[in-house]
């Protein structure tokens, strides 16, 4: 089962969030590290998340056409600022 840790970038859909996974991989010839990222649509599964939260997602059976991951746990939450 694949698991990733990423940042929530969108919560605009019902029961779905978009999680961005960043990774660094070496260039095949020059060996310099290159930043790569990919966005995954992820099922909320009863969790309450906001944009900016770091979450751990895991692979699951296909839930919809392009939703194949569920949130396993919330690694860190964004601080909620008090409005004065």
mmCIF file of the N, C-alpha and C atoms, coordinates in Angstrom:
data_MODEL
# 
_entry.id   MODEL 
# 
loop_
_atom_site.group_PDB 
_atom_site.id 
_atom_site.type_symbol 
_atom_site.label_atom_id 
_atom_site.label_alt_id 
_atom_site.label_comp_id 
_atom_site.label_asym_id 
_atom_site.label_entity_id 
_atom_site.label_seq_id 
_atom_site.pdbx_PDB_ins_code 
_atom_site.Cartn_x 
_atom_site.Cartn_y 
_atom_site.Cartn_z 
_atom_site.occupancy 
_atom_site.B_iso_or_equiv 
_atom_site.pdbx_formal_charge 
_atom_site.auth_seq_id 
_atom_site.auth_comp_id 
_atom_site.auth_asym_id 
_atom_site.auth_atom_id 
_atom_site.pdbx_PDB_model_num 
ATOM 1   N N  . UNK A 1 1  ? 0.838   -1.174 0.000   1.00 0.00 ? 1  UNK A N  1 
ATOM 2   C CA . UNK A 1 1  ? 0.000   0.000  0.000   1.00 0.00 ? 1  UNK A CA 1 
ATOM 3   C C  . UNK A 1 1  ? 0.890   1.246  0.000   1.00 0.00 ? 1  UNK A C  1 
ATOM 4   N N  . UNK A 1 2  ? 0.671   2.141  -0.922  1.00 0.00 ? 2  UNK A N  1 
ATOM 5   C CA . UNK A 1 2  ? 1.433   3.380  -1.000  1.00 0.00 ? 2  UNK A CA 1 
ATOM 6   C C  . UNK A 1 2  ? 0.903   4.368  0.023   1.00 0.00 ? 2  UNK A C  1 
ATOM 7   N N  . UNK A 1 3  ? 1.809   5.029  0.727   1.00 0.00 ? 3  UNK A N  1 
ATOM 8   C CA . UNK A 1 3  ? 1.434   6.099  1.634   1.00 0.00 ? 3  UNK A CA 1 
ATOM 9   C C  . UNK A 1 3  ? 2.317   7.304  1.347   1.00 0.00 ? 3  UNK A C  1 
ATOM 10  N N  . UNK A 1 4  ? 1.736   8.488  1.426   1.00 0.00 ? 4  UNK A N  1 
ATOM 11  C CA . UNK A 1 4  ? 2.443   9.735  1.193   1.00 0.00 ? 4  UNK A CA 1 
ATOM 12  C C  . UNK A 1 4  ? 2.067   10.740 2.269   1.00 0.00 ? 4  UNK A C  1 
ATOM 13  N N  . UNK A 1 5  ? 2.942   11.720 2.480   1.00 0.00 ? 5  UNK A N  1 
ATOM 14  C CA . UNK A 1 5  ? 2.636   12.851 3.357   1.00 0.00 ? 5  UNK A CA 1 
ATOM 15  C C  . UNK A 1 5  ? 2.651   14.091 2.489   1.00 0.00 ? 5  UNK A C  1 
ATOM 16  N N  . UNK A 1 6  ? 1.558   14.860 2.538   1.00 0.00 ? 6  UNK A N  1 
ATOM 17  C CA . UNK A 1 6  ? 1.460   16.041 1.694   1.00 0.00 ? 6  UNK A CA 1 
ATOM 18  C C  . UNK A 1 6  ? 0.622   17.129 2.324   1.00 0.00 ? 6  UNK A C  1 
ATOM 19  N N  . UNK A 1 7  ? 0.468   18.209 1.574   1.00 0.00 ? 7  UNK A N  1 
ATOM 20  C CA . UNK A 1 7  ? -0.224  19.396 2.047   1.00 0.00 ? 7  UNK A CA 1 
ATOM 21  C C  . UNK A 1 7  ? -1.566  19.535 1.338   1.00 0.00 ? 7  UNK A C  1 
ATOM 22  N N  . UNK A 1 8  ? -2.615  19.858 2.097   1.00 0.00 ? 8  UNK A N  1 
ATOM 23  C CA . UNK A 1 8  ? -3.942  20.078 1.526   1.00 0.00 ? 8  UNK A CA 1 
ATOM 24  C C  . UNK A 1 8  ? -3.933  21.423 0.801   1.00 0.00 ? 8  UNK A C  1 
ATOM 25  N N  . UNK A 1 9  ? -4.297  21.408 -0.501  1.00 0.00 ? 9  UNK A N  1 
ATOM 26  C CA . UNK A 1 9  ? -4.293  22.646 -1.283  1.00 0.00 ? 9  UNK A CA 1 
ATOM 27  C C  . UNK A 1 9  ? -5.684  23.085 -1.697  1.00 0.00 ? 9  UNK A C  1 
ATOM 28  N N  . UNK A 1 10 ? -6.700  22.209 -1.600  1.00 0.00 ? 10 UNK A N  1 
ATOM 29  C CA . UNK A 1 10 ? -8.055  22.586 -1.983  1.00 0.00 ? 10 UNK A CA 1 
ATOM 30  C C  . UNK A 1 10 ? -9.062  21.758 -1.202  1.00 0.00 ? 10 UNK A C  1 
ATOM 31  N N  . UNK A 1 11 ? -10.118 22.432 -0.714  1.00 0.00 ? 11 UNK A N  1 
ATOM 32  C CA . UNK A 1 11 ? -11.203 21.741 -0.007  1.00 0.00 ? 11 UNK A CA 1 
ATOM 33  C C  . UNK A 1 11 ? -12.547 22.105 -0.623  1.00 0.00 ? 11 UNK A C  1 
ATOM 34  N N  . UNK A 1 12 ? -12.573 22.435 -1.902  1.00 0.00 ? 12 UNK A N  1 
ATOM 35  C CA . UNK A 1 12 ? -13.774 22.954 -2.546  1.00 0.00 ? 12 UNK A CA 1 
ATOM 36  C C  . UNK A 1 12 ? -14.828 21.927 -2.899  1.00 0.00 ? 12 UNK A C  1 
ATOM 37  N N  . UNK A 1 13 ? -14.504 20.638 -2.831  1.00 0.00 ? 13 UNK A N  1 
ATOM 38  C CA . UNK A 1 13 ? -15.450 19.600 -3.232  1.00 0.00 ? 13 UNK A CA 1 
ATOM 39  C C  . UNK A 1 13 ? -16.071 18.936 -2.013  1.00 0.00 ? 13 UNK A C  1 
ATOM 40  N N  . UNK A 1 14 ? -17.147 18.209 -2.251  1.00 0.00 ? 14 UNK A N  1 
ATOM 41  C CA . UNK A 1 14 ? -17.846 17.515 -1.180  1.00 0.00 ? 14 UNK A CA 1 
ATOM 42  C C  . UNK A 1 14 ? -17.168 16.167 -0.950  1.00 0.00 ? 14 UNK A C  1 
ATOM 43  N N  . UNK A 1 15 ? -16.749 15.875 0.294   1.00 0.00 ? 15 UNK A N  1 
ATOM 44  C CA . UNK A 1 15 ? -16.083 14.634 0.687   1.00 0.00 ? 15 UNK A CA 1 
ATOM 45  C C  . UNK A 1 15 ? -14.748 14.401 0.000   1.00 0.00 ? 15 UNK A C  1 
ATOM 46  N N  . UNK A 1 16 ? -14.161 15.420 -0.608  1.00 0.00 ? 16 UNK A N  1 
ATOM 47  C CA . UNK A 1 16 ? -12.903 15.282 -1.333  1.00 0.00 ? 16 UNK A CA 1 
ATOM 48  C C  . UNK A 1 16 ? -12.017 16.490 -1.079  1.00 0.00 ? 16 UNK A C  1 
ATOM 49  N N  . UNK A 1 17 ? -10.721 16.236 -0.909  1.00 0.00 ? 17 UNK A N  1 
ATOM 50  C CA . UNK A 1 17 ? -9.732  17.306 -0.842  1.00 0.00 ? 17 UNK A CA 1 
ATOM 51  C C  . UNK A 1 17 ? -8.627  16.984 -1.839  1.00 0.00 ? 17 UNK A C  1 
ATOM 52  N N  . UNK A 1 18 ? -7.876  18.008 -2.242  1.00 0.00 ? 18 UNK A N  1 
ATOM 53  C CA . UNK A 1 18 ? -6.737  17.810 -3.123  1.00 0.00 ? 18 UNK A CA 1 
ATOM 54  C C  . UNK A 1 18 ? -5.483  17.963 -2.278  1.00 0.00 ? 18 UNK A C  1 
ATOM 55  N N  . UNK A 1 19 ? -4.609  16.943 -2.337  1.00 0.00 ? 19 UNK A N  1 
ATOM 56  C CA . UNK A 1 19 ? -3.374  16.925 -1.560  1.00 0.00 ? 19 UNK A CA 1 
ATOM 57  C C  . UNK A 1 19 ? -2.195  16.973 -2.521  1.00 0.00 ? 19 UNK A C  1 
ATOM 58  N N  . UNK A 1 20 ? -1.257  17.902 -2.266  1.00 0.00 ? 20 UNK A N  1 
ATOM 59  C CA . UNK A 1 20 ? -0.072  18.053 -3.098  1.00 0.00 ? 20 UNK A CA 1 
ATOM 60  C C  . UNK A 1 20 ? 1.102   17.352 -2.428  1.00 0.00 ? 20 UNK A C  1 
ATOM 61  N N  . UNK A 1 21 ? 1.730   16.430 -3.167  1.00 0.00 ? 21 UNK A N  1 
ATOM 62  C CA . UNK A 1 21 ? 2.871   15.673 -2.670  1.00 0.00 ? 21 UNK A CA 1 
ATOM 63  C C  . UNK A 1 21 ? 4.124   16.223 -3.343  1.00 0.00 ? 21 UNK A C  1 
ATOM 64  N N  . UNK A 1 22 ? 5.093   16.684 -2.539  1.00 0.00 ? 22 UNK A N  1 
ATOM 65  C CA . UNK A 1 22 ? 6.359   17.181 -3.064  1.00 0.00 ? 22 UNK A CA 1 
ATOM 66  C C  . UNK A 1 22 ? 7.433   16.136 -2.833  1.00 0.00 ? 22 UNK A C  1 
ATOM 67  N N  . UNK A 1 23 ? 8.304   15.952 -3.822  1.00 0.00 ? 23 UNK A N  1 
ATOM 68  C CA . UNK A 1 23 ? 9.429   15.033 -3.666  1.00 0.00 ? 23 UNK A CA 1 
ATOM 69  C C  . UNK A 1 23 ? 10.610  15.576 -4.450  1.00 0.00 ? 23 UNK A C  1 
ATOM 70  N N  . UNK A 1 24 ? 11.794  15.124 -4.104  1.00 0.00 ? 24 UNK A N  1 
ATOM 71  C CA . UNK A 1 24 ? 12.998  15.522 -4.816  1.00 0.00 ? 24 UNK A CA 1 
ATOM 72  C C  . UNK A 1 24 ? 13.642  14.272 -5.394  1.00 0.00 ? 24 UNK A C  1 
ATOM 73  N N  . UNK A 1 25 ? 13.968  14.328 -6.674  1.00 0.00 ? 25 UNK A N  1 
ATOM 74  C CA . UNK A 1 25 ? 14.547  13.188 -7.357  1.00 0.00 ? 25 UNK A CA 1 
ATOM 75  C C  . UNK A 1 25 ? 15.772  13.653 -8.139  1.00 0.00 ? 25 UNK A C  1 
ATOM 76  N N  . UNK A 1 26 ? 16.807  12.835 -8.247  1.00 0.00 ? 26 UNK A N  1 
ATOM 77  C CA . UNK A 1 26 ? 18.001  13.263 -8.984  1.00 0.00 ? 26 UNK A CA 1 
ATOM 78  C C  . UNK A 1 26 ? 17.773  13.234 -10.502 1.00 0.00 ? 26 UNK A C  1 
ATOM 79  N N  . UNK A 1 27 ? 18.375  14.192 -11.175 1.00 0.00 ? 27 UNK A N  1 
ATOM 80  C CA . UNK A 1 27 ? 18.325  14.229 -12.639 1.00 0.00 ? 27 UNK A CA 1 
ATOM 81  C C  . UNK A 1 27 ? 19.076  13.005 -13.162 1.00 0.00 ? 27 UNK A C  1 
ATOM 82  N N  . UNK A 1 28 ? 18.554  12.334 -14.206 1.00 0.00 ? 28 UNK A N  1 
ATOM 83  C CA . UNK A 1 28 ? 19.171  11.091 -14.659 1.00 0.00 ? 28 UNK A CA 1 
ATOM 84  C C  . UNK A 1 28 ? 20.608  11.246 -15.167 1.00 0.00 ? 28 UNK A C  1 
ATOM 85  N N  . UNK A 1 29 ? 20.963  12.393 -15.705 1.00 0.00 ? 29 UNK A N  1 
ATOM 86  C CA . UNK A 1 29 ? 22.316  12.586 -16.236 1.00 0.00 ? 29 UNK A CA 1 
ATOM 87  C C  . UNK A 1 29 ? 23.173  13.417 -15.286 1.00 0.00 ? 29 UNK A C  1 
ATOM 88  N N  . UNK A 1 30 ? 22.648  14.573 -14.855 1.00 0.00 ? 30 UNK A N  1 
ATOM 89  C CA . UNK A 1 30 ? 23.446  15.522 -14.096 1.00 0.00 ? 30 UNK A CA 1 
ATOM 90  C C  . UNK A 1 30 ? 23.432  15.286 -12.591 1.00 0.00 ? 30 UNK A C  1 
ATOM 91  N N  . UNK A 1 31 ? 22.549  14.436 -12.090 1.00 0.00 ? 31 UNK A N  1 
ATOM 92  C CA . UNK A 1 31 ? 22.457  14.048 -10.677 1.00 0.00 ? 31 UNK A CA 1 
ATOM 93  C C  . UNK A 1 31 ? 22.098  15.181 -9.725  1.00 0.00 ? 31 UNK A C  1 
ATOM 94  N N  . UNK A 1 32 ? 21.705  16.331 -10.241 1.00 0.00 ? 32 UNK A N  1 
ATOM 95  C CA . UNK A 1 32 ? 21.245  17.417 -9.387  1.00 0.00 ? 32 UNK A CA 1 
ATOM 96  C C  . UNK A 1 32 ? 19.815  17.111 -8.945  1.00 0.00 ? 32 UNK A C  1 
ATOM 97  N N  . UNK A 1 33 ? 19.479  17.435 -7.700  1.00 0.00 ? 33 UNK A N  1 
ATOM 98  C CA . UNK A 1 33 ? 18.131  17.171 -7.215  1.00 0.00 ? 33 UNK A CA 1 
ATOM 99  C C  . UNK A 1 33 ? 17.136  18.143 -7.850  1.00 0.00 ? 33 UNK A C  1 
ATOM 100 N N  . UNK A 1 34 ? 16.044  17.594 -8.326  1.00 0.00 ? 34 UNK A N  1 
ATOM 101 C CA . UNK A 1 34 ? 14.986  18.363 -8.972  1.00 0.00 ? 34 UNK A CA 1 
ATOM 102 C C  . UNK A 1 34 ? 13.718  18.196 -8.151  1.00 0.00 ? 34 UNK A C  1 
ATOM 103 N N  . UNK A 1 35 ? 13.023  19.295 -7.892  1.00 0.00 ? 35 UNK A N  1 
ATOM 104 C CA . UNK A 1 35 ? 11.767  19.240 -7.142  1.00 0.00 ? 35 UNK A CA 1 
ATOM 105 C C  . UNK A 1 35 ? 10.646  18.831 -8.084  1.00 0.00 ? 35 UNK A C  1 
ATOM 106 N N  . UNK A 1 36 ? 9.888   17.836 -7.698  1.00 0.00 ? 36 UNK A N  1 
ATOM 107 C CA . UNK A 1 36 ? 8.726   17.363 -8.450  1.00 0.00 ? 36 UNK A CA 1 
ATOM 108 C C  . UNK A 1 36 ? 7.537   17.354 -7.515  1.00 0.00 ? 36 UNK A C  1 
ATOM 109 N N  . UNK A 1 37 ? 6.346   17.589 -8.070  1.00 0.00 ? 37 UNK A N  1 
ATOM 110 C CA . UNK A 1 37 ? 5.144   17.540 -7.245  1.00 0.00 ? 37 UNK A CA 1 
ATOM 111 C C  . UNK A 1 37 ? 4.004   16.950 -8.051  1.00 0.00 ? 37 UNK A C  1 
ATOM 112 N N  . UNK A 1 38 ? 3.032   16.382 -7.333  1.00 0.00 ? 38 UNK A N  1 
ATOM 113 C CA . UNK A 1 38 ? 1.850   15.799 -7.957  1.00 0.00 ? 38 UNK A CA 1 
ATOM 114 C C  . UNK A 1 38 ? 0.676   16.006 -7.021  1.00 0.00 ? 38 UNK A C  1 
ATOM 115 N N  . UNK A 1 39 ? -0.500  16.228 -7.595  1.00 0.00 ? 39 UNK A N  1 
ATOM 116 C CA . UNK A 1 39 ? -1.706  16.432 -6.796  1.00 0.00 ? 39 UNK A CA 1 
ATOM 117 C C  . UNK A 1 39 ? -2.583  15.185 -6.884  1.00 0.00 ? 39 UNK A C  1 
ATOM 118 N N  . UNK A 1 40 ? -3.109  14.772 -5.732  1.00 0.00 ? 40 UNK A N  1 
ATOM 119 C CA . UNK A 1 40 ? -3.984  13.612 -5.647  1.00 0.00 ? 40 UNK A CA 1 
ATOM 120 C C  . UNK A 1 40 ? -5.318  14.031 -5.052  1.00 0.00 ? 40 UNK A C  1 
ATOM 121 N N  . UNK A 1 41 ? -6.419  13.589 -5.669  1.00 0.00 ? 41 UNK A N  1 
ATOM 122 C CA . UNK A 1 41 ? -7.734  13.767 -5.059  1.00 0.00 ? 41 UNK A CA 1 
ATOM 123 C C  . UNK A 1 41 ? -7.892  12.681 -4.004  1.00 0.00 ? 41 UNK A C  1 
ATOM 124 N N  . UNK A 1 42 ? -8.328  13.104 -2.814  1.00 0.00 ? 42 UNK A N  1 
ATOM 125 C CA . UNK A 1 42 ? -8.317  12.221 -1.658  1.00 0.00 ? 42 UNK A CA 1 
ATOM 126 C C  . UNK A 1 42 ? -9.656  12.278 -0.937  1.00 0.00 ? 42 UNK A C  1 
ATOM 127 N N  . UNK A 1 43 ? -10.135 11.120 -0.469  1.00 0.00 ? 43 UNK A N  1 
ATOM 128 C CA . UNK A 1 43 ? -11.385 11.037 0.274   1.00 0.00 ? 43 UNK A CA 1 
ATOM 129 C C  . UNK A 1 43 ? -11.151 11.508 1.707   1.00 0.00 ? 43 UNK A C  1 
ATOM 130 N N  . UNK A 1 44 ? -12.089 12.279 2.246   1.00 0.00 ? 44 UNK A N  1 
ATOM 131 C CA . UNK A 1 44 ? -11.935 12.837 3.581   1.00 0.00 ? 44 UNK A CA 1 
ATOM 132 C C  . UNK A 1 44 ? -12.107 11.763 4.659   1.00 0.00 ? 44 UNK A C  1 
ATOM 133 N N  . UNK A 1 45 ? -13.034 10.857 4.484   1.00 0.00 ? 45 UNK A N  1 
ATOM 134 C CA . UNK A 1 45 ? -13.284 9.760  5.422   1.00 0.00 ? 45 UNK A CA 1 
ATOM 135 C C  . UNK A 1 45 ? -13.568 10.242 6.840   1.00 0.00 ? 45 UNK A C  1 
ATOM 136 N N  . UNK A 1 46 ? -14.414 11.277 6.980   1.00 0.00 ? 46 UNK A N  1 
ATOM 137 C CA . UNK A 1 46 ? -14.840 11.744 8.291   1.00 0.00 ? 46 UNK A CA 1 
ATOM 138 C C  . UNK A 1 46 ? -13.913 12.727 8.970   1.00 0.00 ? 46 UNK A C  1 
ATOM 139 N N  . UNK A 1 47 ? -12.751 13.006 8.400   1.00 0.00 ? 47 UNK A N  1 
ATOM 140 C CA . UNK A 1 47 ? -11.822 13.971 8.990   1.00 0.00 ? 47 UNK A CA 1 
ATOM 141 C C  . UNK A 1 47 ? -12.209 15.388 8.579   1.00 0.00 ? 47 UNK A C  1 
ATOM 142 N N  . UNK A 1 48 ? -11.876 16.354 9.431   1.00 0.00 ? 48 UNK A N  1 
ATOM 143 C CA . UNK A 1 48 ? -12.108 17.757 9.107   1.00 0.00 ? 48 UNK A CA 1 
ATOM 144 C C  . UNK A 1 48 ? -10.748 18.393 8.877   1.00 0.00 ? 48 UNK A C  1 
ATOM 145 N N  . UNK A 1 49 ? -10.497 18.828 7.642   1.00 0.00 ? 49 UNK A N  1 
ATOM 146 C CA . UNK A 1 49 ? -9.213  19.425 7.295   1.00 0.00 ? 49 UNK A CA 1 
ATOM 147 C C  . UNK A 1 49 ? -9.442  20.790 6.660   1.00 0.00 ? 49 UNK A C  1 
ATOM 148 N N  . UNK A 1 50 ? -8.438  21.637 6.731   1.00 0.00 ? 50 UNK A N  1 
ATOM 149 C CA . UNK A 1 50 ? -8.474  22.945 6.096   1.00 0.00 ? 50 UNK A CA 1 
ATOM 150 C C  . UNK A 1 50 ? -7.240  23.069 5.200   1.00 0.00 ? 50 UNK A C  1 
ATOM 151 N N  . UNK A 1 51 ? -7.257  24.069 4.335   1.00 0.00 ? 51 UNK A N  1 
ATOM 152 C CA . UNK A 1 51 ? -6.130  24.284 3.430   1.00 0.00 ? 51 UNK A CA 1 
ATOM 153 C C  . UNK A 1 51 ? -4.889  24.583 4.258   1.00 0.00 ? 51 UNK A C  1 
ATOM 154 N N  . UNK A 1 52 ? -3.805  23.883 3.950   1.00 0.00 ? 52 UNK A N  1 
ATOM 155 C CA . UNK A 1 52 ? -2.548  24.080 4.662   1.00 0.00 ? 52 UNK A CA 1 
ATOM 156 C C  . UNK A 1 52 ? -2.198  22.958 5.622   1.00 0.00 ? 52 UNK A C  1 
ATOM 157 N N  . UNK A 1 53 ? -3.161  22.114 5.980   1.00 0.00 ? 53 UNK A N  1 
ATOM 158 C CA . UNK A 1 53 ? -2.883  20.987 6.870   1.00 0.00 ? 53 UNK A CA 1 
ATOM 159 C C  . UNK A 1 53 ? -1.964  19.984 6.180   1.00 0.00 ? 53 UNK A C  1 
ATOM 160 N N  . UNK A 1 54 ? -1.071  19.379 6.964   1.00 0.00 ? 54 UNK A N  1 
ATOM 161 C CA . UNK A 1 54 ? -0.244  18.290 6.468   1.00 0.00 ? 54 UNK A CA 1 
ATOM 162 C C  . UNK A 1 54 ? -0.957  16.988 6.833   1.00 0.00 ? 54 UNK A C  1 
ATOM 163 N N  . UNK A 1 55 ? -1.177  16.124 5.840   1.00 0.00 ? 55 UNK A N  1 
ATOM 164 C CA . UNK A 1 55 ? -1.909  14.878 6.070   1.00 0.00 ? 55 UNK A CA 1 
ATOM 165 C C  . UNK A 1 55 ? -1.136  13.702 5.501   1.00 0.00 ? 55 UNK A C  1 
ATOM 166 N N  . UNK A 1 56 ? -1.405  12.526 6.061   1.00 0.00 ? 56 UNK A N  1 
ATOM 167 C CA . UNK A 1 56 ? -0.851  11.281 5.546   1.00 0.00 ? 56 UNK A CA 1 
ATOM 168 C C  . UNK A 1 56 ? -1.965  10.575 4.797   1.00 0.00 ? 56 UNK A C  1 
ATOM 169 N N  . UNK A 1 57 ? -1.727  10.231 3.521   1.00 0.00 ? 57 UNK A N  1 
ATOM 170 C CA . UNK A 1 57 ? -2.753  9.575  2.722   1.00 0.00 ? 57 UNK A CA 1 
ATOM 171 C C  . UNK A 1 57 ? -2.285  8.177  2.339   1.00 0.00 ? 57 UNK A C  1 
ATOM 172 N N  . UNK A 1 58 ? -3.245  7.290  2.154   1.00 0.00 ? 58 UNK A N  1 
ATOM 173 C CA . UNK A 1 58 ? -2.942  5.918  1.781   1.00 0.00 ? 58 UNK A CA 1 
ATOM 174 C C  . UNK A 1 58 ? -3.783  5.474  0.603   1.00 0.00 ? 58 UNK A C  1 
ATOM 175 N N  . UNK A 1 59 ? -3.225  4.599  -0.201  1.00 0.00 ? 59 UNK A N  1 
ATOM 176 C CA . UNK A 1 59 ? -3.907  4.091  -1.389  1.00 0.00 ? 59 UNK A CA 1 
ATOM 177 C C  . UNK A 1 59 ? -5.045  3.164  -0.980  1.00 0.00 ? 59 UNK A C  1 
ATOM 178 N N  . UNK A 1 60 ? -6.129  3.219  -1.748  1.00 0.00 ? 60 UNK A N  1 
ATOM 179 C CA . UNK A 1 60 ? -7.296  2.383  -1.484  1.00 0.00 ? 60 UNK A CA 1 
ATOM 180 C C  . UNK A 1 60 ? -7.922  1.975  -2.817  1.00 0.00 ? 60 UNK A C  1 
ATOM 181 N N  . UNK A 1 61 ? -8.993  1.241  -2.755  1.00 0.00 ? 61 UNK A N  1 
ATOM 182 C CA . UNK A 1 61 ? -9.693  0.873  -3.983  1.00 0.00 ? 61 UNK A CA 1 
ATOM 183 C C  . UNK A 1 61 ? -10.219 2.136  -4.659  1.00 0.00 ? 61 UNK A C  1 
ATOM 184 N N  . UNK A 1 62 ? -10.484 2.109  -5.949  1.00 0.00 ? 62 UNK A N  1 
ATOM 185 C CA . UNK A 1 62 ? -11.024 3.307  -6.606  1.00 0.00 ? 62 UNK A CA 1 
ATOM 186 C C  . UNK A 1 62 ? -12.370 3.708  -6.006  1.00 0.00 ? 62 UNK A C  1 
ATOM 187 N N  . UNK A 1 63 ? -12.449 4.965  -5.560  1.00 0.00 ? 63 UNK A N  1 
ATOM 188 C CA . UNK A 1 63 ? -13.678 5.493  -4.981  1.00 0.00 ? 63 UNK A CA 1 
ATOM 189 C C  . UNK A 1 63 ? -14.494 6.188  -6.055  1.00 0.00 ? 63 UNK A C  1 
ATOM 190 N N  . UNK A 1 64 ? -13.812 6.844  -6.991  1.00 0.00 ? 64 UNK A N  1 
ATOM 191 C CA . UNK A 1 64 ? -14.455 7.461  -8.149  1.00 0.00 ? 64 UNK A CA 1 
ATOM 192 C C  . UNK A 1 64 ? -13.463 7.394  -9.306  1.00 0.00 ? 64 UNK A C  1 
ATOM 193 N N  . UNK A 1 65 ? -13.752 8.109  -10.374 1.00 0.00 ? 65 UNK A N  1 
ATOM 194 C CA . UNK A 1 65 ? -12.909 8.015  -11.566 1.00 0.00 ? 65 UNK A CA 1 
ATOM 195 C C  . UNK A 1 65 ? -11.450 8.364  -11.285 1.00 0.00 ? 65 UNK A C  1 
ATOM 196 N N  . UNK A 1 66 ? -11.219 9.405  -10.481 1.00 0.00 ? 66 UNK A N  1 
ATOM 197 C CA . UNK A 1 66 ? -9.837  9.803  -10.212 1.00 0.00 ? 66 UNK A CA 1 
ATOM 198 C C  . UNK A 1 66 ? -9.542  9.981  -8.731  1.00 0.00 ? 66 UNK A C  1 
ATOM 199 N N  . UNK A 1 67 ? -10.301 9.325  -7.868  1.00 0.00 ? 67 UNK A N  1 
ATOM 200 C CA . UNK A 1 67 ? -10.068 9.376  -6.421  1.00 0.00 ? 67 UNK A CA 1 
ATOM 201 C C  . UNK A 1 67 ? -9.703  7.972  -5.947  1.00 0.00 ? 67 UNK A C  1 
ATOM 202 N N  . UNK A 1 68 ? -8.409  7.788  -5.566  1.00 0.00 ? 68 UNK A N  1 
ATOM 203 C CA . UNK A 1 68 ? -7.904  6.470  -5.199  1.00 0.00 ? 68 UNK A CA 1 
ATOM 204 C C  . UNK A 1 68 ? -7.171  6.480  -3.854  1.00 0.00 ? 68 UNK A C  1 
ATOM 205 N N  . UNK A 1 69 ? -7.301  7.574  -3.084  1.00 0.00 ? 69 UNK A N  1 
ATOM 206 C CA . UNK A 1 69 ? -6.605  7.692  -1.809  1.00 0.00 ? 69 UNK A CA 1 
ATOM 207 C C  . UNK A 1 69 ? -7.561  8.134  -0.719  1.00 0.00 ? 69 UNK A C  1 
ATOM 208 N N  . UNK A 1 70 ? -7.228  7.769  0.536   1.00 0.00 ? 70 UNK A N  1 
ATOM 209 C CA . UNK A 1 70 ? -7.981  8.219  1.716   1.00 0.00 ? 70 UNK A CA 1 
ATOM 210 C C  . UNK A 1 70 ? -7.006  8.834  2.708   1.00 0.00 ? 70 UNK A C  1 
ATOM 211 N N  . UNK A 1 71 ? -7.510  9.769  3.508   1.00 0.00 ? 71 UNK A N  1 
ATOM 212 C CA . UNK A 1 71 ? -6.688  10.365 4.560   1.00 0.00 ? 71 UNK A CA 1 
ATOM 213 C C  . UNK A 1 71 ? -6.563  9.358  5.698   1.00 0.00 ? 71 UNK A C  1 
ATOM 214 N N  . UNK A 1 72 ? -5.322  9.034  6.063   1.00 0.00 ? 72 UNK A N  1 
ATOM 215 C CA . UNK A 1 72 ? -5.066  8.114  7.168   1.00 0.00 ? 72 UNK A CA 1 
ATOM 216 C C  . UNK A 1 72 ? -5.012  8.879  8.485   1.00 0.00 ? 72 UNK A C  1 
ATOM 217 N N  . UNK A 1 73 ? -4.247  9.984  8.489   1.00 0.00 ? 73 UNK A N  1 
ATOM 218 C CA . UNK A 1 73 ? -4.140  10.793 9.704   1.00 0.00 ? 73 UNK A CA 1 
ATOM 219 C C  . UNK A 1 73 ? -3.757  12.224 9.344   1.00 0.00 ? 73 UNK A C  1 
ATOM 220 N N  . UNK A 1 74 ? -4.037  13.128 10.260  1.00 0.00 ? 74 UNK A N  1 
ATOM 221 C CA . UNK A 1 74 ? -3.638  14.519 10.098  1.00 0.00 ? 74 UNK A CA 1 
ATOM 222 C C  . UNK A 1 74 ? -2.325  14.688 10.856  1.00 0.00 ? 74 UNK A C  1 
ATOM 223 N N  . UNK A 1 75 ? -1.251  14.975 10.123  1.00 0.00 ? 75 UNK A N  1 
ATOM 224 C CA . UNK A 1 75 ? 0.076   15.070 10.723  1.00 0.00 ? 75 UNK A CA 1 
ATOM 225 C C  . UNK A 1 75 ? 0.223   16.373 11.495  1.00 0.00 ? 75 UNK A C  1 
ATOM 226 N N  . UNK A 1 76 ? -0.109  17.499 10.862  1.00 0.00 ? 76 UNK A N  1 
ATOM 227 C CA . UNK A 1 76 ? -0.062  18.778 11.561  1.00 0.00 ? 76 UNK A CA 1 
ATOM 228 C C  . UNK A 1 76 ? -1.150  19.680 11.026  1.00 0.00 ? 76 UNK A C  1 
ATOM 229 N N  . UNK A 1 77 ? -1.720  20.479 11.919  1.00 0.00 ? 77 UNK A N  1 
ATOM 230 C CA . UNK A 1 77 ? -2.813  21.361 11.554  1.00 0.00 ? 77 UNK A CA 1 
ATOM 231 C C  . UNK A 1 77 ? -2.322  22.791 11.452  1.00 0.00 ? 77 UNK A C  1 
ATOM 232 N N  . UNK A 1 78 ? -2.983  23.572 10.630  1.00 0.00 ? 78 UNK A N  1 
ATOM 233 C CA . UNK A 1 78 ? -2.702  24.993 10.513  1.00 0.00 ? 78 UNK A CA 1 
ATOM 234 C C  . UNK A 1 78 ? -3.297  25.684 11.726  1.00 0.00 ? 78 UNK A C  1 
ATOM 235 N N  . UNK A 1 79 ? -2.550  26.614 12.304  1.00 0.00 ? 79 UNK A N  1 
ATOM 236 C CA . UNK A 1 79 ? -3.084  27.348 13.444  1.00 0.00 ? 79 UNK A CA 1 
ATOM 237 C C  . UNK A 1 79 ? -4.249  28.210 12.994  1.00 0.00 ? 79 UNK A C  1 
ATOM 238 N N  . UNK A 1 80 ? -5.311  28.164 13.742  1.00 0.00 ? 80 UNK A N  1 
ATOM 239 C CA . UNK A 1 80 ? -6.461  29.020 13.461  1.00 0.00 ? 80 UNK A CA 1 
ATOM 240 C C  . UNK A 1 80 ? -6.210  30.372 14.102  1.00 0.00 ? 80 UNK A C  1 
ATOM 241 N N  . UNK A 1 81 ? -6.209  31.423 13.280  1.00 0.00 ? 81 UNK A N  1 
ATOM 242 C CA . UNK A 1 81 ? -5.950  32.765 13.811  1.00 0.00 ? 81 UNK A CA 1 
ATOM 243 C C  . UNK A 1 81 ? -7.243  33.361 14.362  1.00 0.00 ? 81 UNK A C  1 
ATOM 244 N N  . UNK A 1 82 ? -7.124  34.047 15.480  1.00 0.00 ? 82 UNK A N  1 
ATOM 245 C CA . UNK A 1 82 ? -8.271  34.723 16.060  1.00 0.00 ? 82 UNK A CA 1 
ATOM 246 C C  . UNK A 1 82 ? -8.449  36.058 15.375  1.00 0.00 ? 82 UNK A C  1 
ATOM 247 N N  . UNK A 1 83 ? -9.694  36.366 14.995  1.00 0.00 ? 83 UNK A N  1 
ATOM 248 C CA . UNK A 1 83 ? -9.975  37.642 14.357  1.00 0.00 ? 83 UNK A CA 1 
ATOM 249 C C  . UNK A 1 83 ? -10.319 38.676 15.426  1.00 0.00 ? 83 UNK A C  1 
ATOM 250 N N  . UNK A 1 84 ? -9.592  39.787 15.392  1.00 0.00 ? 84 UNK A N  1 
ATOM 251 C CA . UNK A 1 84 ? -9.809  40.813 16.409  1.00 0.00 ? 84 UNK A CA 1 
ATOM 252 C C  . UNK A 1 84 ? -10.716 41.908 15.918  1.00 0.00 ? 84 UNK A C  1 
# 
